[in-house]
Amino acid sequence: MELSEIREQLNKIDDSLLSLFLERMELSGQVAQYKLEHNMPIVDRAREREIIARLTARAENSERWVHRLYSTIFELSRASQATVSLGETEVAKTINKAIAEEKALFPETGLIACQGTEGGNSQMAADHLFPRGSLMYVKNFPAVFEAVECGLCRFGVLPIENSSNGSVRAVYELLQKHNVSIVRSTRLCIRHELLALPGAKLSDVKTVYSHEQALGQCSKFLAGLPGVKVVPCDNTAVAAKLVSESNDKTVAAIASHPCAELYGLTCLSSAIGDSDNNYTRFITIAKGTELYAGSNRISLIISCDNKPGALYDILAKFQALGINMTKLESCPVTGSNFEFIFILDLEASIRVPEVAGMLAELERTTASFRLIGCYSEV
């Protein structure tokens, strides 16, 4: 048989498959409607296993491919069914409310809570996100959340991830505890310098102050300073200010170049970071769940049962809808016996009914689920 003849037969089979697939999806929607009316769960694993067992038994040497084909079909069916029964979950109510109250423009002004002091990276990120904003400096990350949640500040700006040193776990933990959501994010290129009082030399330095993230990002440089004491503090700018007020040439701070100008310090060593490609991602948080036009990134914190295939079942939902996952990170649950939560970032929007349905299904089927924002990155 010629190749053209084989392809012609394949085309006919594809046409038949398409018709049958569309018919199956239509019936799947009817099943979803029935389940909704009778308060039944979307997922029926026993029924799925029964179908796969029946079909693979007839597949002879192609059991593996039949199993994979129907696993994908079931995932697509569940995604479609979840759209029908969207209104049953808390996340569905949250999504519907956010869409109904969607705002066209992201504000460039307002009172913004920012951890640290003038000259810090959070301040530079806040200035980038809110060109006409007014900053209110607070001592630590929890204070940023509290200022936003109680209504003292309209927004808060926080670091959440660094390209060299990973996620800021403390911020993710706070996102789980407070009634806030991410409404925007941005990335800043971070350049660290070792700053000290004018007249000080590198050989004079006995103690270095900085934020723990900055210390981690400069670990190789610090390892080359034998005998020097490293002291974490609240913020890189706080470290620079501490050094400027110390009247002690044996102390130094790891901070940005603007801090040197702001606090009258001199640079003992520049570009001391472990990587030249050092970026930190900052987020803006607001009270409740807010949605702005153009939001195309979703962040989630979830946990699943500790059993084979549990994480795969979650990831398969993204694959079935063609959603790109840009972050997947596991974090141990404090005080637990090797239990983990997963932090996920998706390139998707809650406005898409299939995506909203998928999120509702995740809330129903995972051990814990939290939507922490749908937003855009600038």
C-alpha positions in Angstrom: 0.0 0.0 0.0 1.3 3.4 -0.9 2.0 6.1 1.8 -0.7 8.3 0.3 -3.3 5.5 0.6 -2.3 4.8 4.2 -2.7 8.5 5.1 -6.1 8.6 3.4 -7.2 5.8 5.6 -5.8 7.6 8.7 -7.7 10.7 7.7 -11.0 8.8 7.6 -10.2 7.2 11.0 -9.4 10.7 12.5 -12.7 12.0 11.2 -14.5 9.2 12.9 -12.5 9.6 16.1 -13.3 13.3 16.2 -17.0 12.7 15.8 -17.0 10.0 18.5 -14.9 12.1 20.8 -17.2 15.1 20.5 -20.2 12.8 21.1 -18.4 11.4 24.2 -17.7 14.9 25.5 -21.4 15.8 25.0 -22.5 12.8 27.0 -19.8 13.6 29.7 -21.5 17.0 30.1 -24.8 15.3 30.6 -23.2 13.1 33.3 -21.9 16.3 35.0 -25.3 17.9 35.0 -26.8 14.7 36.5 -24.1 14.6 39.2 -24.7 18.3 40.0 -28.5 17.8 40.3 -28.0 14.7 42.6 -25.1 16.1 44.6 -22.6 13.5 43.4 -18.8 14.0 43.2 -17.3 14.7 39.7 -14.5 12.1 40.1 -15.5 8.4 40.0 -12.2 6.4 40.1 -14.0 3.1 40.3 -15.9 3.8 37.1 -12.7 4.9 35.3 -10.8 1.8 36.4 -13.7 -0.4 35.2 -13.6 1.2 31.7 -9.8 1.0 31.4 -9.8 -2.6 32.6 -12.5 -3.6 30.1 -10.7 -1.8 27.1 -7.1 -2.9 27.9 -8.3 -6.5 28.1 -9.3 -6.1 24.4 -6.1 -4.3 23.4 -3.8 -7.3 23.2 -0.2 -5.8 22.8 -1.3 -2.2 23.1 -2.5 -2.1 26.7 -0.1 0.7 27.6 -1.3 3.0 24.8 -4.9 2.4 25.5 -4.4 3.1 29.2 -2.6 6.3 28.4 -5.2 7.4 25.8 -8.2 6.9 28.2 -6.3 8.5 31.1 -6.1 11.6 29.0 -9.7 11.4 27.8 -10.9 11.1 31.5 -8.8 14.1 32.4 -10.4 16.1 29.6 -13.9 14.9 30.6 -13.3 15.9 34.2 -12.1 19.4 33.1 -15.3 19.8 31.1 -17.5 18.4 33.9 -15.9 20.7 36.5 -17.0 23.7 34.4 -20.6 22.6 34.7 -20.4 22.2 38.5 -18.3 25.3 39.1 -20.7 27.0 41.6 -20.3 24.4 44.3 -17.0 25.4 45.9 -15.6 28.3 47.8 -12.9 29.0 45.2 -15.7 29.1 42.6 -17.5 31.8 44.7 -14.3 33.7 45.0 -13.6 33.6 41.3 -17.1 34.6 40.3 -17.0 37.6 42.8 -13.5 38.7 41.5 -14.6 38.5 37.9 -17.8 40.5 38.7 -15.8 43.2 40.4 -12.8 43.2 38.0 -11.0 46.5 37.7 -9.8 47.9 34.4 -6.6 49.7 35.5 -4.1 48.9 38.2 -3.6 52.0 40.4 -0.3 53.8 40.4 -0.9 55.5 43.8 -2.0 54.8 47.3 -0.5 54.0 50.7 1.9 51.1 50.4 3.2 49.0 53.2 6.9 48.1 52.7 9.3 46.2 55.0 12.6 47.8 55.9 13.6 51.4 55.4 14.6 53.9 52.6 17.1 52.4 50.2 16.0 48.8 50.4 15.2 46.6 47.5 11.5 46.5 48.6 11.4 50.3 48.3 12.8 50.2 44.8 10.2 47.5 43.8 7.4 49.6 45.4 8.5 52.7 43.4 8.5 50.6 40.2 5.0 49.1 40.9 3.5 52.4 42.2 5.2 55.4 40.6 3.1 57.9 42.6 2.6 55.8 45.7 3.3 56.8 49.3 5.3 54.3 51.3 4.8 53.3 54.9 7.8 51.4 56.3 7.2 48.6 58.8 9.6 46.4 60.7 9.0 42.9 59.2 7.0 40.8 56.8 4.1 40.0 59.2 3.6 43.7 59.7 3.1 44.2 56.0 0.3 41.6 56.0 -1.3 43.1 59.1 -1.2 46.6 57.6 -3.0 45.4 54.5 -5.5 43.1 56.2 -6.6 45.7 58.7 -7.1 48.3 56.0 -4.3 50.6 57.2 -2.6 50.3 53.8 -4.2 49.7 50.4 -1.4 47.4 49.2 1.8 45.8 50.4 5.0 45.0 48.6 7.2 41.9 49.5 10.0 39.8 48.1 8.8 36.3 47.3 11.5 34.6 45.2 15.2 35.0 44.2 16.8 33.4 41.2 19.9 32.4 43.2 18.5 31.7 46.7 15.0 30.4 46.0 11.7 31.2 47.5 11.1 33.4 50.6 9.4 30.7 52.6 8.3 33.2 55.3 6.2 35.1 52.8 4.5 32.0 51.5 3.7 30.9 55.0 2.0 34.3 55.7 0.1 34.1 52.4 -1.6 30.9 53.8 -2.6 32.6 57.0 -3.9 36.0 56.0 -7.0 37.1 54.0 -4.9 38.7 51.2 -4.0 37.8 47.6 -1.3 38.6 45.1 -2.5 41.3 42.6 0.8 42.1 40.7 4.4 41.2 40.6 7.7 42.4 39.2 11.3 41.4 38.9 14.4 43.5 39.9 18.0 42.8 39.1 19.8 42.9 42.4 23.5 44.0 42.7 25.1 43.6 46.1 28.0 45.6 47.5 30.0 45.5 50.7 29.6 49.0 52.3 31.5 50.5 55.2 32.3 53.9 56.8 34.6 56.2 54.8 38.2 55.4 55.4 37.6 51.7 56.3 39.5 49.0 54.5 38.4 45.4 53.7 41.0 44.1 56.1 39.4 46.1 58.9 36.1 44.3 58.6 35.2 42.0 61.5 31.4 41.9 61.2 29.0 41.9 58.3 25.3 42.8 58.5 22.6 42.1 56.0 19.3 40.4 55.4 19.5 36.6 55.4 18.5 36.4 51.7 21.3 38.8 50.7 23.8 36.9 52.9 22.8 33.7 51.1 23.2 35.3 47.7 26.8 36.4 48.6 27.8 33.1 50.3 31.0 32.6 48.1 32.3 36.1 48.9 31.6 35.7 52.6 33.4 32.4 52.6 36.5 34.2 51.4 36.5 36.4 54.5 37.9 34.1 57.3 37.1 35.1 60.8 34.4 37.6 59.8 31.2 37.4 61.8 28.0 37.4 59.8 24.9 38.9 61.4 21.4 38.7 59.8 19.1 41.7 60.2 15.7 42.8 59.0 16.7 44.4 55.7 19.7 45.4 53.5 18.9 49.1 54.0 18.5 48.6 57.7 22.0 47.0 57.7 23.4 50.0 55.8 21.8 52.4 58.2 23.1 50.5 61.2 26.7 50.7 59.9 26.3 54.4 59.1 25.3 55.1 62.7 27.9 52.8 64.3 31.0 55.0 64.1 32.8 51.6 63.8 35.1 50.9 60.8 35.2 47.2 61.7 31.5 46.7 60.7 30.1 46.5 57.1 26.8 45.9 55.4 25.8 44.0 52.3 23.4 46.4 50.5 22.8 48.1 47.2 24.7 51.0 45.7 21.9 53.5 46.3 22.4 52.7 50.1 26.0 53.9 49.9 24.8 57.3 48.6 21.9 57.5 51.0 23.8 56.6 54.1 27.2 58.1 53.3 29.1 54.8 53.0 31.9 53.7 50.8 32.1 50.6 48.7 34.8 48.2 49.8 33.9 45.5 47.2 31.3 45.6 44.4 29.4 42.8 42.5 29.9 40.4 45.4 26.9 38.2 44.6 27.3 34.5 43.8 25.6 35.2 40.4 25.6 38.1 37.9 22.1 37.0 36.9 20.6 37.7 40.3 16.9 38.7 40.2 14.3 39.0 42.9 10.6 38.8 42.3 8.4 41.1 44.3 4.7 40.8 44.8 1.9 43.3 45.6 -0.7 42.0 48.0 -4.2 43.4 48.6 -7.0 42.4 51.0 -9.3 39.7 49.9 -9.2 38.6 46.2 -8.9 41.3 43.6 -8.7 40.9 39.8 -7.3 43.4 37.3 -7.5 43.4 33.5 -4.7 41.5 31.8 -4.1 39.1 34.8 -2.6 36.0 33.3 -0.7 34.3 36.1 -2.2 32.1 38.8 -0.5 31.2 42.1 -1.6 28.3 44.3 -0.6 26.5 47.5 -1.9 23.0 47.7 -1.3 19.7 49.4 -2.3 16.2 48.3 -2.6 12.8 49.9 0.6 10.9 50.4 -0.1 8.1 47.9 1.3 7.0 44.5 0.1 9.2 41.6 -1.4 12.0 43.8 0.8 14.7 42.4 0.5 13.3 38.9 -3.3 13.6 39.1 -2.8 17.3 39.8 -0.3 17.9 37.0 -2.4 16.0 34.5 -5.1 18.5 34.9 -2.8 21.3 33.7 -1.6 19.2 30.8 -5.1 18.3 29.7 -5.9 22.1 29.4 -2.6 23.0 27.9 -1.6 25.1 30.9 2.1 26.0 31.3 3.4 25.6 34.8 6.2 28.0 35.6 6.9 27.0 39.2 6.5 23.8 41.2 8.2 23.7 44.7 7.6 21.4 47.6 7.9 22.8 51.2 7.8 20.7 54.4 4.9 21.4 56.7 6.2 22.7 60.0 5.7 20.3 62.8 4.6 17.4 60.6 6.0 14.0 59.9 7.4 14.5 56.3 4.2 16.1 55.0 4.6 18.7 52.2 2.7 21.5 50.5 3.3 22.5 46.9 3.7 26.0 45.6 2.6 26.4 41.9 2.6 29.2 39.4 0.5 28.7 36.2 0.3 30.8 33.0 -3.5 31.0 33.0 -6.5 33.2 33.9 -9.4 32.5 36.2 -11.6 34.2 33.5 -11.4 31.1 31.4 -14.3 28.8 32.4 -12.2 25.6 32.0 -9.5 27.0 34.2 -12.0 28.1 36.8 -13.6 24.6 36.7 -10.2 23.0 37.1 -9.4 25.1 40.2 -12.8 24.2 41.7 -12.0 20.5 41.0 -8.6 20.9 42.7 -10.3 22.4 45.8 -12.6 19.4 45.9 -10.0 16.7 45.4 -6.8 17.9 47.2 -6.1 17.7 50.9 -5.8 21.5 51.1 -6.1 24.2 48.5 -5.5 28.0 48.5 -5.7 30.3 45.5 -3.2 33.1 46.4 -3.7 35.3 43.4 -4.5 35.8 39.7 -2.3 38.7 38.5 0.1 40.0 35.9 3.8 40.5 36.1 5.3 43.9 35.0 
